[in-house]
Amino acid sequence: MIGLLLASCLLAAQPAPEAGPTPAVLIAARAPILRPGEGFAITLGDGEVHAYGEARREAPMGSLAKLIWMKLEGSEWSASGVQYRCKGADGPFVCWNREGHGRVDLARALQESCNLAFLAWIAGSRERWVQDYGPDAARARLEEAFEPFLGRRMPTGEGLPPLTAAWVGDGDLLRTSPEAFLRWLMDPSQAEVVTFGKRFLAGFWVEVKDLFGKEDWWFKTGTGPVPGDPSATSAWVAGGRRSVLVVLHLPRGRGKQEGMTRIREILGLKP
């Protein structure tokens, strides 16, 4: 025990390794080489946004919608230790992984973008909202959180609308652009979303990795529909490192695959 304590003290006393320019800083200093239709936006934490390619073009936001739910209910779900067993289908809903994800907690559901887990937890939240706030106030709460991505597409009527798969990124109810979503992430009121990203997508040891100069990026990938082409999907990636935040959209592809490959290429990270 004494040895472990001594080792901990020595590690704490050692200065962090000198960090040279990060890949993101180098990217901001020169325009990245993007492919046709790609949009990329980056901020270095100084309030400035650097937008490249189709960064201002709006598209269905796909699974990035789950980050909005992390703002709304992430603390509640995390505190209650939510879990769900994904079998690939649940009533009228199907997961993108038709074989199912098995048992997932909040971190794994966010990593795997498990629609069914989020829909199950949202259903529970919906009941609690109606009980605690009443249907009209609950609707206002939902509308306020999603307003930047709804435009004039909020379902009409009174009270909460049905919280279908459209609210976790299926279809084109929710739309954004790389620049718009980056600005949303930059807002101080979204600080908890970034914290959840670091904890659940970069790992609980992100601070230790940072101390030893290891890669400490977090990335939330997403797959969205392509309007007018039901057979195609587009790819999203949002993420960050320390005060740097980035958002990438590809006109074709899947977030987990093509999206991650491209964001690592653009940022100069190892494959």
N, C-alpha and C positions, 0 to 999 in steps of 0.2 A: 504493500500500500504506500509506504514511504517513497519507494522508487517511482511509483506512478505519479505521485504528487510532485516529486522533484522534476520528472520529465515534463509534466504539464507546465510547471513554473518556467523551465528552460524554454519551452516552446513559446510561451506567452512573452518571454523577454526578448525573443529573437525578432528583429525588424522584418516586416513583410518584404518580399523580394521586390526590387525596383521593377516597375512596370513600364515598358516602352509604349509607344502609341498602339492603342487597341485597333483591331481590324476595322471597327466601326468608325473610329476617328479618321483612318486613312480613306474609308469610303466617302465620308463627308467632305474630304478635301478634294475629291475628284468624282465626277459623275460615274456611277457604276454602268457597266455594259449590260443592258437589259435586252431581252428578246421581244419581238413584236407582241404587243398586248399586255406586257407585264407592267405592274405599277409597284413602286417601292418608295416608302417614306421613312425617314429616320430623324430622331432628335438626340442630341448629345447631353440633354439635361439642362441646357441653357435657355430653354423656352423657344428656340429657333427650330423650325421644321424645314427639312430638305426633302423635296418631292421630285421624283424622277419618273420618266415614262408615263404610264397611264395612272398615276397616283391619285388623280382627281376623278377618275371614272367610277361611278357607282355600280355595284353588283350585289346580288343576294349574298348576305354575309355568312350563310352556312353555319358551321359549328362554332364560330366566334361568338354566337349568341349565348353560349354557355358561360362566357365571361360576364355577360350582363347579369345572369342569374347568380354568379358568384358575388357580385356587388349587392344584389337584393337579399340573398338567402345564404350566402357562403358561411357567415359566422354562425348562424342558427344551425345549419346542417353539420358544420364541423363540430360544434359544441355537443350536438346530440349523437354524434358518431353514426350517421346514416349508413346503411348498407342495403344492397339490392342484389338479387340473383337474376342475372340476365340470361334468358333462354333463347333469345333471338326474336321473340314475339310475345306480346302481352295484350290480349284483347284485340282491338282494331289497330294497334301500333306494332310496327316492326323496327328492329334495330338494323343499322347498316351492316352489322355483322350477323348474318342470318343464323350462324351457328351459336351465337351468344357469347358473352364475355365471362360467364360464370359469376361467382360472387365478387362484387366490387364495393369498395368504400369510396368516399368522395374523391380522394386523390387519384385512384385508378380510373374512376368513371370520367374524370376530367382528362386524364392522359389518353384514354381510349376513345373519348367522345361517345360514351354510351348513351344514346338517346333514351332508351327505356328507363335507365336508372334516373336520369334527370326528370323525365316525365312523371315517374312514380313519386319522387320527392316534391316536385312542383304541385302535384295533386294534393299532397298533404299540406303544403304551404297555403294553397288556395283555400282549403277549408279553415285553416287557422286565421287567415286574413279576414275572411267573411265574418267569422266569429268575433275577432278582436276589433275590426274597424267598421264592419258593415259593408255591403256590396259596393256602394258608390265610392266610399273612401278607398276601398281595395282596388277598384278600377283606376282611380286617380293615381294611386301608388304605382301600379303597373305601367300606366301611360307615361308617368313622369320618368321612370327608369328607361323605358324603351323609346321615348319620344325622338331622340336623335336618329333613330333607325326606322321609324314608322312612316314618316312623311304624313300623308293623309289617309293611310291605309288601316288605321285602327278600326276593328270591327264595330259596326254601329250597335246601338242598343243600350240598355241600362245594366249596371252591375258588371261583374267580371265576365269577359267573353270566355268561351271554351278554350282551355289552355292545351291546344293540340300540338302536334309535332312542329307546326309552323313557328312556335315560340322557342324552339331549340335549334332553329336553322333550316328546317325543311321548307322548300318552296321559296317564294320571293316576298313574303310579308315584310321581312326585315332586310334592309339594304344599307350598304355603307361603301366607302372608298378607302384605300390605304391611308390617305391623308386625314380623312375625317375620323377614322377609327384611332389613328395615332393621336390626334388632338383630344379625343375622348380619354384615352389612356393617360395622357399628360395632365389632365385636370386633377388637382389635388384631391378632389372628392373620390377619385378612383384609386387612391393609394392602397386601399385594402385589396383591390383586384390584383395589383402588381405584387403585393405581399403573398397572396395566394398563389400567383404564378411562380414566384421564387420557391415557395415551400413545396408545392405539389408537382411542379414541372421541372424544377432544377434539383429538387431533393432537399431533405432536411439538413444535409451536410454542406449546403451551398457556401456558408460562411467559412467553413474549414477549407473547402476547395479554393476559395478566393485567397485565403491566407498563404497557401502553398503555390499560388500561381496557376492553379488548374482551371480548366474551362468552367465558368459558372453562369453560362447563358441559360435562360428559360425560354421555351417556345411552346405556344399553343397552336397546334395545326388545326385546320378546318377544311372541310369539303363542302362546296355549295353547288346549287344547280346552275345551269347555263340557260338563260331565257331563250326560248325558241328552239332549243335542242335538248329534248328530254333524255337522249342517250349519252349526253356529255356532262362532265362535272368540272368545276373550277377549284383551284386550291388557294387557301389562305394560310398565312403564318403571321402570328403576332408574338412578340417576345421582347426580351431585354437583358441587360447586364449592367448592374449598378444603376447609374442614372441614364444610361442609353436605352432608348426604346425604338423598336422597328416594326413595320408592318409591310407585308408583301402579298400581292395578289397575282396569281397566274390565270390566264383566261381558260386554260385547260389543265387537267391533272387532279391529283388527290393530295390533300395536305400532308398526310403521313409519309408519302413517298416523294412525289415530285416537289412538293412545297419545301420539305426539309432539305432535299438535295440542293435546290436553288438558293435558299437563304444561306446555306453554308458556303456555297460558291461565292455569292455576292459579298458576304462578310469576310471571306478569306479564312474560314475555319476548316479544320481537318475533316475529311469525309467521315 
